Amino acid sequence: MSVLLDGAHRDFQAMCRAFTDKEVRPRVAEAEQAGFAQPELWSAMGRAGLLGLMTPDDLGGSGRDEVAVTIVSVELARAAGGVAIGALVSAYMAGTHIVESGTDEHRQRWAEPLASGEAVASIAVTEPGAGSDVAGITTRAVADGDGFRLTGRKMYITNAGHADVFVVGAKTDPGAGHRGITTFLVEAGAEGLSVGNPLPKMGWHSSDTREVILDDVFVSGVDVVGEVNRGFYQIMEKFQLERIILAAMAVGHAEEALALATDYVRGREAFGGRLIDKQVVRHQLVTMEIETDTARMLTFLAAEQLAVGDPQAPRTVAKAKLHAARAAAHVVDEAVQLHGGSGYVEESAIARHHRDVRILRIGGGVDEVQLDILAKAFD
């Protein structure tokens, strides 16, 4: 399978890069300070078609594919990981549950507003004691008349303070383990639903992250997303795109770090000449370039395989998530080293990428989970 973009995807990539340079980069500092991207930026992303790539045309999207989502993820991350993750969670980690597993009513209600950037979605699965271990969630959904009552606490939930709608995972049959999980649609403002204060984080400062508390929240039976007791399988299926997105964000961070470092050493004079003229520096840049290229190729291969339903896609996705996140962490760290003291200043662009890239080895399944997935082939 090719990992070369076709003409349509190359044109889309050029558009995404131009959009990011014009619309996103000028707003990053403000978003980092405010803790969330500005409403006008969400609307601009919607108008540019960046939020509806997995949404059918008749529901306000463009019905494209996973490769297009990968392109958007790379380009937005080049500007800021926090801005990128907010939009990508809403459109492709929470929104795809609604578009692909929701009812016709769910899709009519939410698909177009999410694709246009007029609404924000959040997915609430992670708990204080259950991160990568989705089967270990303890939030309960107890049947009550024609619906369910949800009780539990979710942690590290992206977009929680700004979400109009939540996709919530809960145990409908606690004794059945992972076979007893169901996903529900819960609208903001529902009685018993509340969110905590923003959680201060190492990175992703422009991403809103909070605890979500469900205190006997009533959800109608029509707001089950998919099938009762099939939520775990729906979540695992959507994890494939989520992991590609995070791998693609890693590629974006690495690309930007390499560009920043290259520009810096070309202009920095030390020890009687430019840093770029020092062999050790040139070798360092070459190594960073190779790591970035291999991460990009593996990530786009995973996206292509997922788009065509290749049975090898889950393993390639795990490889891409693992390798890209690790490679980007090293590339960004090397870029900080090349910047010297200026790279350690909080306000510098490379320092922001250094803060933002670390979470990519944790979110969407930690490194160790990806290794376990891959190791099963040797059983």
N, C-alpha and C positions, 0 to 999 in steps of 0.2 A: 504494500500500500504506500502511496506517495505521501510525503509530508510537505509538499510544495503547494502553496495556495494557488487556486485558479484565479482567473481574471476578476471574477465578481468579488471574491474574497479579498484580493489585493486592493481593489477599488474601495471596498468597505474599510479595510485597514487604513488606507490613506485618509478616508473621511474621519474615522475615529481619532486618528492622530491629530488631524487638523482641529477637530472639535475639542480635544483635550487641551491642546496648546492655547486655543482661543477662549474657551469657556471654563475649563476646570482650573488650570494653573493659576490664573489671576485670583481665584477665590479660595485657594488652599489655606493661606494664612488665616483668613477670617473663619473658615470652617474649623481649623485646628483650635482656634481660640474659643469658638462657640460650642464645640463638641458635636457638631452636626452640620451637614451640608445645607446650604441655603435653599429655601423653597424654589427660588428662581432657577437654581441649578438643576433641581429635580425636573422642573418643567422643561428646561432646555434639553436634558437627556431624553426626556420623553418625546419631544418634537423631533429630535435627531434620530429616533428609532432605536435607541440603545437599550430600552427597557422592555421591549415587546418581541424579542427575537425568537422566543419559544411559544409565542401566542399566535393562534391562527389569524389570518387576515380579517375574518368576519367578526373577530372579537377585539379588534383594534391593534393587533400586532402585525408582524411581517412574516411570520411562519418560516423563519430561516432555520438554522441548525446549530449544533454544539460547537462547530468550528467558529461561527460568527460570535457566539458567546465568549469563546476563548480569546478572540481578537479584542473584544471590548475589555475583557478582564486585564489583558496585558497592558493596553493603552491607558486605562484609568489608573492602574497601579503605578505607572511611570510618574504620574502626578502626585498621588497620595493614596496610600493603602486604606486609610480611614474613609475617605470619600468613596473609594471604589467598593469597599465591602458593604457599606450601607445600601448602595444601589443594587449590588449583585445579590445580596440577601433578599431584598424585597422582590426583585424581579425573577430570580432564578433559583433561590433556595427555599423561599416561602411561596412565591407566586406560582411556581410550576406544580406544587401540590394542588392549588386551586384549579389551574388550567387543565391539568391532566387527570386529577382524581376527584375533583369536586363535582357537584351536581350542575345541571344546566343553570339553575338559579344562582349558584355560587359564581359561575363564570360570567353570567350576565351582570351580576352585581359588582364584581371586582376586577375582571380581566382588563377591561379598557382603562379604568382609572389607574391601575398599577402600571400598565404599559405607557400611559401618558405622563406618569410622574405626578398625577393629581392625588394619588393615595400611596401609602407606605404600608408594607406588610412585614411581619416578623414571624420567625419560626421558634417556638418555645418547646424544646425537647430536653436540652441539657439541664442537669440538676446538680446541686452541690456534691452529691455522692455518685453521680452517674454522668460522666462526660462522654468518652468514647464508648463506654458500655451502655448503649441505648437500652438493652434488655433489662438493665438494672434500675430504670426509673421507678419512682414510688408514687408519683401523682396518681390519684384514684379518680375514676369516672364511674359513679354508682348510678344504676338505672333508677329513674324516678318518673313514673307516668310515661309520657311520650318523649322523654328526653333523658338527660344525664346530669348529675351534679359533680363538678370537678373540684377537687381539693388537692393542693400541693404547692410546691415552690420550685420555680425554675431559676437558673442562675446563668450569668454571662450571656444574656439574650440581646442580640443586636437589634437596634431600632426600637427597643421596647418603649422608650419614652415618647416616641413620635408615631408609632404604628397606629393605623386605622383598623387593622385586622391582624389577628394572631392565628397561626396554625399550631395547635397544642397537641402534644403526645401525652396520653394517659393510659393507665392500666384499667381495662374493663373486665379482665379476668386475671387477677393477680396470681392465681395458682397455676396459670398456664405459661408463665415465663414470657419469652418474647412472642409467643403465639397469642398473648392476651392484651396486646397494645392496640389502641385505636387513636386516630387523629381527628381533631375537631376544629371547627372554625369558631373563633370567639372574637366578637367585635369589641373594639375599645369602648370603654364606658359601661360594659356589662356589670351588673351588680355583683360585688364580691371580687372583681378583678382589680388589682392595683399593681403599681410598679414602684420599685425603690428609687433612690437617688442614683445619678450617674456614677458608675464605678470608675475611679481613677485607674488608668492603665499605663503600662510601660510604653505602649505605642497605640496606633489607631486612635489618636486623639480626636480626630474629626468623625469618629464613629460613636454613636450612642449605645452604651452597654449597661444593662441594669438587671436587677432581680425582678422576677414576675411572680406575684402571689395570687393564687387562686383559692378563694375562701368560699366554698359551697356555691360555685358559679353554675347557674343552670344553663344548659345548652340543649336546644331542641334536637330531636332525633334527625331532623332534616339537615342539621349542620354537622353530621358525621362526614368526614372527608374520606371518600373511598368506602371500604367495607369495615364493619365492626370486627375487631380482632385481627385485622390485616395491616394495621398501621406500621408495625415493625418492617414488614416487607416493602411497604411504600417508602418508608424513610430510607431503607438500605438502597432501594433503586435510585432515589433522588440523590443519595450520597455520591453516585458516580459523577454527576454533573458538578456537584459541589466541590469534589476533590479536583476535578479538572480546572475549575475556576480558581481554586487556591494555588494550584500548580502554575496556572497562567499568571496570576498575580506575582508569584515568585519570579517568573521570567521577566515581567515588567520591572520589578525592583532591580533585578540583575542588569537588565539592559540600561536602565537609567543610571545605576551606580557606575557601570563601565563608562558610559558617556561622560558623566560628571568627573570621574577620575582622569579620563583621557584629556578632557579640556583643562583640568587643573594642572596636570604635570607638563602640558605643553606650554603653559604660561608661567610656571613657577621656576624661578632662578635660584639655584643653590650649588655650592661647591664648584663655582666657576662656569656654570652652564645650565641649560634647561634640564629639568628632571627627566623629560622624555628622551633625552639623549643618553641617559645612563642605561647600560645593558640590563642591569638587574630590574630596573623599572619596566623596560620594554618586555622582558620575559614575564614579569608579573601581569602585565596587561594581556599578553597572549594567553596565559593560563586562565585568566578571568574570562576572556572571550570564548575559549573552548568550553568552559563550564557553562556559560550562558547559552551557547549554541546547542550543546547536548540537551540541556534542560528544555529549550524551545522545541527541538525536534521530537523529543519523547512526549512532550505535552500535546503538541499538535497531532502526533500519531494517535495518542489516546483519544483525542477529540474526534478525529476522523473515524476511528474504529467504533466509538460510541454512536456516532451519527448514522452509520450503516448497519448497526446491530451485530458487529463482529463478536463471536463468542469469546475472543481473547481480550475484549475491551476491559473487563474488570481488572485483570492482571496488569494490563498496560496502564490503566488509570492509577493503580496502586504504585507502580514503578514511577510514573510521572510525578505523583504527589510527593513521594519520598525523595526522589532525586532532585527535583526542581527546588523544593524547599531547602534542602541541605546545600545545594549548589549556590542558591541565591544568598543564603546566610554567609557563606564563605566569600562570595564575590563582593557583597556589600561591606563586609568586614575589611577586606583587602582595600576597598576604595577608601574607607575611613583612614586606614593606615597610610595610604598615599597622600591623603589630604593633610596628614600631620595634625597639629593643634587646631587648625581651622575646622577639621572634620569632627572635632569633639565639642564644638560650640552648639548649644541646644538649637539655635535658630537656623542652622545650616541645613540645606536640603539633604545632604548625605546623612546627617545625624537622624533626620526624620525617617529615611529609608532604613537605617540601622535599627531604629526602634520598631518600625512597622513589620519588618521581615521576620522577626523572631516567632511571632504567633503562628506562622504558616506551618511550622513543624508540630503544632499542637491542634489547631482547629481542623475540623473535618476528619478527625481520626489521627492520633499521634503517630509518630514514626513507627513505633513498635506495633501498632495495629496494621500498618501497611506491610511490615515485614512478616507478620503472622499470616496475612492474606496470601502473600507470595510464597511463603514456606509450605503452605498446604499442598502445593503441586508436587512436593517431594514425599508426601505420605505414601 
